[in-house]
Amino acid sequence: MSTVIKPAVFQRNIGAKSTSVSEKFAQFAASFDIERVPNDVVYLAKLHLLDSFGVALASTTREFGQRALVAARGLAGDGPSPVIGMSARLPMRDAAMVNGTLIHGLAFDDTYTSGIFHASSSAVPTMLAVALAQRKSGRDALAAYLVGIETGTRIAKAAGGSFHVAGFHPTSVVGTYACAMIAGRLMDLNEKQLTHAQGLAHSMAGGMREYHTDGAWSKRVHPGLAAANGITSAAWAKHGFTGPRTCYEGKYGLYNCMTDQTEPDVEACSHGLGEEWEIINVGFKPYPACNWNDAFIDCALALREEHNLTSDDIESVTAYVHKDQMAICEPENRKRRPQNSYSSQFSIHYTIAAALTRGRFTLSEIQPATFLDPGIATLSDRVSYEITDGTLFPEYFSGAISIRTTDGRELKHSQQYNRGSDLSPISATHVAEKFEDNARRAVSERRTKRIRKAIMGLETADDLLDLDSAICLAAD
């Protein structure tokens, strides 16, 4: 008879008097005082809101954005909560679900690279929906958003990228817990209730990565699901439903069930909480593509500009990637011939070829007219990849490429720190310009200015009604 050897299971010795991770988070959320937050952190939080709303507005011009609204409205009808860039209103959780889909749907939303976690795409719709429903001030809304970002990033960081390896999408998984904290804070839950909200979120967190096989739309809805489930968890906890206090570190907790680790860095969950601000390490996206492609796009653009390259000058391109980044590399036949915009964003072959051909990678490069362009397709056929350990992945999404030209030259460029990360930051001016470009794809210049003014003045607003009217009635 054969013996089955099972991997060791991590479990902290949580006794009756010990403080669990969820209890530490609950204490942090209940006692959080935004007056003690540095002004530059509050300003940065508003920039992340601005970026998120801009991407959501751009998404309203795409088919998936319109279908998300139609689906939600057909299921639950109208309600009081705004949908960003739309004239419709939905029930609170449905609005949060659609808004999360809009923010994440173009793969252009902010990213916490240490945990491969799109932090704001679920946090912003939760904050918006619940703050309006609870008639909270702009300052209360910002405080709740920061609570969610600071807890969510730490939950993701403790996993060290291993959610992805196990087949889970951390934006969906982690976002559910973070959104429970945001909603719980805005619903005035006490410490005990906030602990239970996380325990309930534990039964609702999920999101699988099978979408990578064919570019399916399911990934787009993951932050919306996290927002809706986080709101549900907080509301049920407020009314007496209980959840396990060891939802992170327990035998059947998050890290044992949804990562491939047997010894996750659980101490990272509470390290520096309330003193060190992880939002500083949440990066803005420079391109509407998978974050893993960003540095490779930068390398391609740098070589194109430096050597004045055209497609005809290029014999072959080799990208050097980490072994855990195969989702953007395989299967190569599909990556070289993406059949929809989402597949194009998750192809290292296509993004490099498009950048080299067009000299840019914008929302226009994920339109059918571009990803079906025969010139880009021909160059995609000349792009390949090799595995390397000369990368900082997953802490940073490094990139390196070499180009062999038709006249025999070999041109190389590498980038250790992906642009938008803490060691290669994107400026506030760039964020504002990105917002303007995205917003103007959907609404007028006047409305764009209204939205920006409402967001950047949020900490002095008595409520979110100005923001509500600015983002909802988009038709001028």
N, C-alpha and C positions, 0 to 999 in steps of 0.2 A: 504494500500500500504506500503510495507516494505521500509525502508530507508537503503541505502548502505553507510556504513561509510568507507571512504578511509583513508589510513595512511597519516600522514603529509608528505609533500614533502619538502625536504631541498632545499633552494635556497639562495645563497648569494646575497646581494643587490649590484650588479655590475653596477655601473653607468658609464657614458661616461668617467669620469676622474679616475675611479678606475682601479687598475691593476689586471687583472685576473690571475689565476694560469698559464695558458698557456703563458701569456705575461712574467711572472716571469721566467718561464723556458726558454723562448726565449732569454731574457736578459742574463741569465746565460750561455746559449750555445754560443751566439754570442760573448761574452766577455771572454770566458774561455781561460785561459793561463796555459798551462801545466808546465811552468817554476815555477809557484807558488805552484805546487802540491808537497807535501813532497816526498822525494825519496822512502821511504818505501811504499807509496801508489802506486807509479808507478811500483815498483817491484812486489807488490801484484797483480796489474792488469796483468802483464806479466805471473804470475803464473796461473791466471784464464784463460788466453789464452792458455797456455800450457796444462792445464787440459782439456779444451774444445777440442783442436785438438786431444789429445790422445783418448778421448772417441769417437770422430768422426771416427778415424782410426779403432778402434775396431768394430764400427758399420758396416764398409764396408765388414766385414766377415759374416754378417747376411743377411738373405733373404730380410728383409725390406729395407736394405740399397741398395741392388742391384735393387730391384723393384722401389725404388724411382728414381734412375738414369734412368732406362728404361722408366718410365712414363714421366719424364720431357723431356728426349731427344726425345721421340716419339711425344710429343706435340709441342715443339718449335725448335727442331733440335740443332745443335752445336752452340757454341758461344765462346766468349773470356775469360769467367770467370772460374777459377779452381773449381773442385769438390774435396774436401779433400780425399786423399787416392785413387783417381781414375785417370785413364789416360784421361778420357773424359773432355771436356770443354762445358759449356752451356751459354746461354744468362744470363746477370747479375742477373735478378730477379729469374730465374729458378735455377741458381747455389746457390743463397742465400737460396732458399726454400729447396733444397736437403741438403745443409750443415747444416741448422737448424734441419732438420729431423735426420741427422747423429749424431749431438751433443746431442740431447734429447732422441734419440730412445732407449737407453739402461737404461734410468732412473738413470744415473750415473753422471749427470752434476750438477754444483753448484746450491745452493738454498739460497734464502733470506727468512729465516723462518718468519720474522715479517710480510711478506705479502704473504707467500707461493708462491713464484715467482722464477722460474728458470731464473736467470738474464742473463747469458751469452749465452744461447742457441740460442737466436735471435740476441743479440748484436754482437757476433763474426762474424757470416756470413754476417751481414749487413756491418760491418766495413771492412771485407775482400773484399767483392764484390765492394763496392763503392770506397774505397781507391785505389784499383787497377784501376778502371775505370777512376777515376779523377787524377790518377798519383800523389797521395799524398805520403808524407814521412811517415816513421814509427812513427815518433813523432806525426804527424797529426792524424794518425790512432789511436794511443793510446789515444790522447786527445778526439777524437770523441767517442771512446769506453767508457771512463770515464764519458763523458757527458750523454751517454745513461744509464749507470749503476746508476749514481747519481740521475737522474730524474726518471727512472723506479722504483727503489726501493722505492722512496718516494711516487710515485703514488700508489704502492701496499700497503705500510705501512698505508696510510690514510684509506684504506678500512678495515684494521684490520682482514683480513681473510674472509670477508663477500662475496667476489666474489664466493668462493667455496660454501658457504651456498646457494647462489642464483642460483647455477648450472653452473657458468662460470669458465673457466680455466684461472687464472690470467696470466700464462705464455704466453698465446696467446693474451689475452685482453690488458694487460699492455705492453707487448712486442711491440705491434703495435705503441703505442705512443713513446716509448723509441727509437725504430728503426727509426721513423720519425725524431727524434732529431739527431741521429747519421748520418743518410743520409743527413739531412739538413746541419749539420755542415760541412761535407765533400764536399757538393755541394756549399758551400760558401753562403748559404742563409742569408739574413739580418734578423733582429728581427721580422719585420712584416711578412716576408715569413715563418719564423720558427713558428710563432703563427698560421698562416693559415695551415701549414703542420700538426700541432697537431689537428686542427679542422677537416681537411680532414681524418686524421687517425681515428677520432671519428666515422666516417661512415664506417670504414673498420674493426674495432676491433671486435673480437668475439672468439668463441671457447667453445663448450659445453662439459660437463663432462659425457655424457651418455656412453662414452667408458668404464666406470667402470662396466657396467652391464655384459659385456661379453669379456673384454680384447681386444676390437677392436683396430686396428692400428691407428685410427684417431688422438689420442693424440700425437703420434710421430711427426706428421706434423705441429702441432700448432706453434712452434717457427719459422718454415720455412715460414708459412703463415704470421706471424707477420713481419718477415724480408722483404718479398716481398711487403706487403702492406705498410710498413713504407717507403720503397724506393719509391714506387709509390706516396705516399702522399707528400714526399719532392719534387719529380720531378715535380708534377703538381703545387704545391705551387710556385715553382721557376718560373713557366711560367704563373703565374697570377690567378690560381684558388684559391678561398677563402674558408675558413672553419670558423665555429663559434669560437669566442674567449673565450666563456664560456663552452668549451667542457667538463670540469671536474665538475664544480660546478653549472652549469645551471639547469633549471627545467627539461630538457631532457638530462642532461649531464651524464657523466660516472657513478657517484656515485648514482644518482637517478635511472638510468635504469639498472644497472648491479650489484647492491648490495642490501642487505636487510636492509640497514641502512637508517634512516631518518636524522641523524646528523653525517656524517662522519668527521673525523679529518682532514679537508682540510688544516689546518695550518701546518700539517706534510709535506705537499708537498714542502714547501719552507723553512722549519725550518733548519737552519744550512747549507743551500745550498752554496757550495763553501768554507765552513769553516770546517764542520764536514763531514767525508767521510764514507758514508754508505757501500762502498765496503768492508770495514773492517768487516761488519756484514754479508757478503755473504759467506756462508760456503761451503767447499768442501765436496763432498759425499764420505763416507767411504765404502758404499755398493751399488751394482747395483739393488736397490729396491726403492720403494716409501719411501720418507724421513720419513714418519710416522712410518715406520717399523724399522728404524735404531737403535733406543734406545732399542727396544725389542730384536733385534738380538744381540746387545751388552750384554744385560742381560742374554740371553740364553747361549752365549759363556762364560760369566763369571762364571755362575753356573756349566756349563759343566766342565770347567777347574778346578774350586775350589774343586768340589766334585768327579771329575773323573767319570762323568756319561756316561752311554751308553743308547741307546734307551730302552733296556730291563729293566733298572733301573727305568724307568719313568712310573708312573701310570696315571698321568694327569698333564696338564699345564693350568694355567689360566693367561690370559693377562688382565691388567687393563687399559682401554682406555677411552678417552674423548668421550662424546656423539656425537661430530661432526666429529669423525673419523670412522664412520660406513662404509665408502667406502672400508676399508681394512678388514672389519669383516663380511659383509653381501653381498649376501646370503651365509650362512655357507656351504651349500652343494657344492657350486661352489668354495668357498675359500679353502675348504679341498681337492678339486680335480681340480686344475687348468689344463686347457686343452691347454694352450699355454704359452710361456715364459712371455708375458706381464701380464697375469692373475697371474702367480706365483709371480711376483714382487709386486703385489698389494694385496697379501693375508697375513694377520698376522699369520694365521694357518700354511701356507706352509713355510714362511720364518723362523719362530721359529723352526718348525720341521726339516727343512733342516740344520739349524745352529747346532741344538743339535745332529743331526745324523752325519753330515760331519765335524763339528768343524771349519766351515768357511762359508762365504757366498760371493762367487765370481761370475764372469761371467759364470763359469762352472756350478753353481747351478741354472742357468736359462736356461739350455739346456734341450731338451725333455728327454734325458736319465736320467736326475736327477729328474725333476718334475713329471715324471711318475714312479719313483722308488717306488716299493711296500712298502719298509721299511719306507721311508719318509711318504708315504700315510697313513700307519698304525699309525704312530705317530701323523700325522695331525689330525686324528680322535679323538685323546686324548687331543687336544688343544681347549680351549674355551675362551670366553672373558666375562668380567664384566665391566659395566660402573662405572667410578669414576670421582670425581671432584678434586682428588689429583694430578693434572697435571698442567703444565704451558702452555698448548696448548691454543691459537695458537702461542704465542710468542716463545715458544720452544716446540719441539716435545719430550715430556717426555715419559718414558717407565717404566713399572714395571711388573714383572711376579712372579708367585709362582709355584713351582713344588712339587707335591706329589709323593714321591718315593714308589716303591713296598714294601719297608720295613717300611713304615709308617712315614718317615720324611717329613717335610714341609720346603722347601728351598725357600727363597725369595731374590730378587735382584731388585733394582730400580735405575733409572738414570734420573735425572731431566733435564739435558741439553744434547740434542742430539749432538753426536760427529760431529765436523765440524762447529758447531755454535761458536759464539764469546766467550762464556764461556767454551767451550770445543774444542778448535781449533785443526786443523790438521796441522802438521808442513810442512815447505817448502820441507824438505827431503821426507816426505811421498807423497807430491804432485808429486815430480819428479819421485819417484818410481812407483806411479800409472800411470803416463804418459808412462814410459818405458814399463810397463807391458801391457798396452793397445795398444800402438803403435806397439810393437813387435808381436802382434797377426796378424798384417796386413802387415808390411813392415820390411825391413832388419835393422840390427843394425846401419849400415852406414847411412841409410836414417833417422832413428830415431834421430841420433845425429845431422844431418843437420837441421831437423825441430826444434829441441830444440835450437840449436845455433841461427837460424833465429829469433825465437820468443824472446829469452832472450836478444838479441841484437837489438831489434826493435827500441828503442828510438834513436839509432845512424844511422839507415838505411836511405838512401836517398829516397828509395822507397820500395815496397813490393815484388819486383821481385825475390829476393832470397827465400823468403817464398813461393811465388807462385810456383817456380820450385821444391822446396823441397816437397810440399804437393801434387802436381798434378801428376807428373810422378812417381807414386808409384811403378810401376813394374821395378825392378832392372835388 
